Amino acid sequence: MRIFRMLIECLTPLHCGGGEEDPLQDQPVSRDAFGLWRIPGSSLAGALRSLSERIDSALTATMFGEREAGGQRPSLIWCEDALLLDWDGETALAKKLAGRPVAIPLGPFVRDHVALDLQTGSAVRGGKFDAEIVPPGARFLISLRCDGWNRQLACEEKAHFDRLCALLNSGALDLGGKTANGYGRYRCLEAQYRELNLENPQDMEMWLNLTTGAMLKPGEGRDLPLGANAAEMGGQGLHGHVDLELVCDAPILIGGGDPGTGRARPSEADLVFALSPWLDYENGRLDWRPVLPGSAIKGVLRHAAYNILRDRGLDAQRSRARLDSLFGHIGNEANGEGQRGKLVVEDCPLPARSTSQFIQHVALDRFTGGAREGALFSEEPYWLPDLEIPLRLQVREANAAEAGLIFQTLLDLGDGLLSIGSGGNRGNGRLKARAGAGAREFLGTLRGDLAWNAEPVLHGDPAGRLENLRFLARQWDAAMEAWQ
């Protein structure tokens, strides 16, 4: 038997759905009987199986089980529920079972969303919904094991589980739902990988008395190495991540989180930049921080990509089908089974502000040109001079045409043609490349670990990166023409 345990810290919001129905929330997260957040073992098993399929689909059936004509083949991999840690590092469940108080705040923390109309880029009527999140910074204990039941594990089974554990340790697993919006990213704080031989009476006794709900103690099993090379996994098509150097010279106004100002005074403005919760384990407190939500950026990119497809001659139905393939969709009778998105947009944390900007507006009567009665409103956007926006996008095995569409959309973003959040018609949320950078310079500033059919794209100096993209652009553009 091989046992893997890992302490993780969420880098972005986490949403594991399946919570009890709540009349105040559209999508509650999963909680246990004590109301504690959890990552269900079934969610971990499903995500781990998807990861395994990308490595070796044939061996996956052996490792995770399947139905056979003569019966069933059980899974060799066991995934326990991931347990929330309290401020002191002890699992909150263990404290609850012992009758001790849990100090960490459990919300609910809700992030609002709104669906955008692809043609107009404005909010869809009735398209507003909310989703409960587990805040970034939350820490969980993950525990897996691989057991051959009544036999020893084969060498290829051990090697496959070794690689899965190395990938988990490197942060390669997508946790929960809404991963195309950047949810479910994490980093490993501590990992243990050990082995027990249950044919040995001493190991069997150790297994029966094994530590539960915590990291393993010294001497519980024999240490196994987590190979660094096992964590490397490429992909076909366009795969990896790209970092964009953007700036914003205008106010940004995005809802979707707490409308207050954290521990400071409540805002008196009608419209405010919503803050996102963050669990600070180092200081044992809940913080509220300004964040550009990945979902807000993704919606704008999807709208821009739709316009590009329509400009290239595709009708509305075919354009939507291409976007569903790239951005993902929920399965229904019209488009069949659901598909996860190939373009992932992560949340972008923003620096804290020392002061706030309070801006008043008044709606004008279009006939008289005077102020309309009762139409005075105010807003408190996020606004810093020469604000840098370090945006990261992840791409998962996009084909040639999709790769071309991604880069054409990024060029529109770098040219300042796209606005994030509300008030774009009055200059809010205008992102663009650094001042004075054109398309050529913008593409030369791209960074990241991005590969086309496992060959690096963004390597070398800016001139080399630009030459690589220019060469690939011909191939990608030809593939987009085939969509006609």
HELIX and SHEET records of a PDB file:
HELIX    1   1 GLY A   41  ILE A   55  1                                  15    
HELIX    2   2 SER A   57  PHE A   64  1                                   8    
HELIX    3   3 ALA A   92  LEU A   97  1                                   6    
HELIX    4   4 CYS A  155  ASN A  169  1                                  15    
HELIX    5   5 THR A  179  ASN A  181  5                                   3    
HELIX    6   6 PRO A  201  LEU A  208  1                                   8    
HELIX    7   7 ASN A  229  ALA A  231  5                                   3    
HELIX    8   8 GLY A  294  ASP A  311  1                                  18    
HELIX    9   9 ALA A  316  PHE A  327  1                                  12    
HELIX   10  10 ALA A  400  GLY A  414  1                                  15    
HELIX   11  11 GLY A  424  ARG A  426  5                                   3    
HELIX   12  12 ALA A  439  GLY A  444  1                                   6    
HELIX   13  13 PRO A  462  ALA A  482  1                                  21    
SHEET    1   A 6 ARG A  38  ILE A  39  0                                        
SHEET    2   A 6 ALA A  82  LEU A  84 -1                                        
SHEET    3   A 6 ARG A 139  CYS A 146 -1                                        
SHEET    4   A 6 ARG A   2  CYS A  10 -1                                        
SHEET    5   A 6 TYR A 186  GLU A 195 -1                                        
SHEET    6   A 6 ARG A 222  ASP A 223 -1                                        
SHEET    1   B 4 ARG A  38  ILE A  39  0                                        
SHEET    2   B 4 ALA A  82  LEU A  84 -1                                        
SHEET    3   B 4 ARG A 139  CYS A 146 -1                                        
SHEET    4   B 4 ILE A  77  CYS A  79 -1                                        
SHEET    1   C 2 GLU A  66  GLU A  68  0                                        
SHEET    2   C 2 GLY A  71  ARG A  73 -1                                        
SHEET    1   D 2 PHE A 109  LEU A 116  0                                        
SHEET    2   D 2 ALA A 123  ILE A 133 -1                                        
SHEET    1   E 4 LEU A 343  VAL A 345  0                                        
SHEET    2   E 4 LEU A 387  ALA A 398 -1                                        
SHEET    3   E 4 LEU A 238  CYS A 248 -1                                        
SHEET    4   E 4 LEU A 431  ALA A 433 -1                                        
SHEET    1   F 5 LEU A 343  VAL A 345  0                                        
SHEET    2   F 5 LEU A 387  ALA A 398 -1                                        
SHEET    3   F 5 LEU A 238  CYS A 248 -1                                        
SHEET    4   F 5 LEU A 450  TRP A 452 -1                                        
SHEET    5   F 5 GLU A 455  PRO A 456 -1                                        
SHEET    1   G 3 LEU A 271  VAL A 272  0                                        
SHEET    2   G 3 ALA A 371  GLU A 380  1                                        
SHEET    3   G 3 ILE A 359  LEU A 364 -1                                        
SHEET    1   H 3 LEU A 275  ASP A 280  0                                        
SHEET    2   H 3 ARG A 285  LEU A 292 -1                                        
SHEET    3   H 3 CYS A 348  PRO A 349 -1                                        
END                                                                             
